[in-house]
Amino acid sequence: MLVLDQIALRVAGRLLLDSASAQIPAGARVGMVGRNGTGKTTLFRAISGELAPESGTIFLPARVRIGRLSQEAPDGPQPLIDIVLAADTERTALLAEAKDAGDPHRIAEIQVRLADIAAHAAPARAAAILAGLGFSHEEQQRPVSDFSGGWRMRVALASLLFSEPDLLLLDEPTNFLDLEGTLWLEDYLARYPRTVVIISHDRDLLDVAVNWILHLENGKLTLYRGGYSAFERQRSERQALDLKLRKKQEAERKHLQSFIDRFRAKATKARQAQSRMKILARMEPVAAVVANEVQPIVIPSPAKLLSPPIIALEGVSTGYDPDKPVLRRLSLRIDDDDRIALLGANGNGKSTFAKLIAGRLEPFSGRIVRAERLDVGYFAQHQIEELRLAQSPYDHVRALMPDATEAKVRAKAAQIGFPGQMAETPVENLSGGEKARLMMGLATFNGPHLVILDEPTNHLDIDSRAALVEAVNDYPGAVILISHDRYLLEACADRLWLVADGSVQPFPGDLDDYRRLVLSGLGEGARSGGPGARERVSRSDLRRAAAEKRVELAPLRQRIRSAEAEIARLTAELKRMDRDLAAPDLYARDPVKAGEMAKARAAAASLLARVEDDWLGLIDEYESAASP
């Protein structure tokens, strides 16, 4: 059990946690949530012993092993599999000792201990974890120095998961993962056998992988049972109850104060007045419910929508080396109101395709036809590095509006999310989320016809992600999304394109189909730790599995459609009956017929209610059958 008792944490003179307490049961999977800057990472540092609390105590069982993802990515000539295996320091030490041990008794002890910790199955388990995070069997044998920083951070995560600490602390682990890696991690953490605490703004991860939510707000910690959806419901109910209690308490305080004011000077009532004064002093005020509204995100609408298609590709190949194109023979079209999500593991060409559509890459062959006066807004995480650190959001906006009045520049900065004095803050002092918001505002500054968002949710908290969903859904133009945030994709995308095997093709299914296929694509070998456990799922496999699922669910879908048709028929019949019954002279002209019509209307309404209940049951059954 992890016990936080009256913890106070202060950083740079700012009090982040003030007498905060929580008890986390052993074996719990906890998601820690809260606005950016409230102190979640600081609390992790305190739990792991890097930072001493100003007051209060942190209790952990003796000899507990704490694992936290290192900020330093591994490097060097070692193969990936060796780096992950080395994370189990006990196994590594025992194997090294076994090579030189001469005492038969000690050799026996070593072999018994190696058997106890399943040391001989460790290579298979390490390979399975690396495969789940996107490394093929061949890649696992390559030196870590061959990979970029983001992929090396995956190796660090694999090493941490392989070591299976008693308390696993993960701070935004999906920020350097693609959707496929995120889906695998959700599944892995949901089955993690020890205690895990995850800082994350990924709603789906917090619904699938955890069974508790630890909320940090106003310097206090509150533990909720269930995933994020359950937390939202419970928190809303608690806020409503607090508001009710506060109103009741205010009425009681007002009543006590009125008595004190009336009778404090009267000798016969003085003692009672003094008693009520003590009650009033002891009455702990119920905290007011403060709505911390997040600044909305706005994607400006284009001045005029263009006729579809806005982009058409015919036999296009592109990449960075003409002799080795990343994508080949692309024949696609994008219309003015498309909402497209790009699926596929990192390295398959999603960002390459985005750059091609944005005009930042030229085709090696084939033809691209763009609508006249097409304006494309392109946001990618690496662009944040292009911001001028010494300048403010106001300076960045002014550079795009050199002839505008001061008021117009200020208004535009506020629209992007930097009102008042915030617009004067140097970029180097902005948080990661604020930098992303600024870059997004600059990328969509002039109201583009097509917006491309490449991993836009990194550094955004949950409320800001919800604001982004609203912005995308309110925007009337076309959108292409690349994201590991399934909630964003489900809320905004209506078309899925799979980037794999050097091509881009429509995906025949929904995100639930894709999740199931990604996890099943790991194969039994991945779950048992066989080498080469994770290979790329081919498009034919995806199409075949999706088709099989559609056939399996076809009878249920037909029953749902039949119920919906019956609901539509009964609804129309009720409207007709209501019109007939509304005739002003009906009851005077034929009261018997009017009574019969009223009974028929009641029977139809009762039948509609039963059909709707059956329809809801069928929907639940379909969603349960369709989920992985």
Helices and strands as residue ranges (DSSP letters): E 2-11, E 14-24, E 29-33, H 40-47, E 55-59, E 66-68, H 80-85, H 89-100, H 104-116, G 119-121, H 122-132, H 137-140, G 144-146, H 149-163, E 167-171, G 173-176, H 179-190, E 195-199, H 203-208, E 212-217, E 220-225, H 228-263, H 270-282, E 311-318, E 327-334, E 339-343, H 350-358, E 365-370, E 376-380, G 381-386, H 393-400, H 406-416, G 420-424, G 427-429, H 432-443, E 450-454, H 462-474, E 478-482, H 486-492, E 495-500, E 503-506, H 511-521, H 523-528, H 539-581, H 586-589, H 591-626
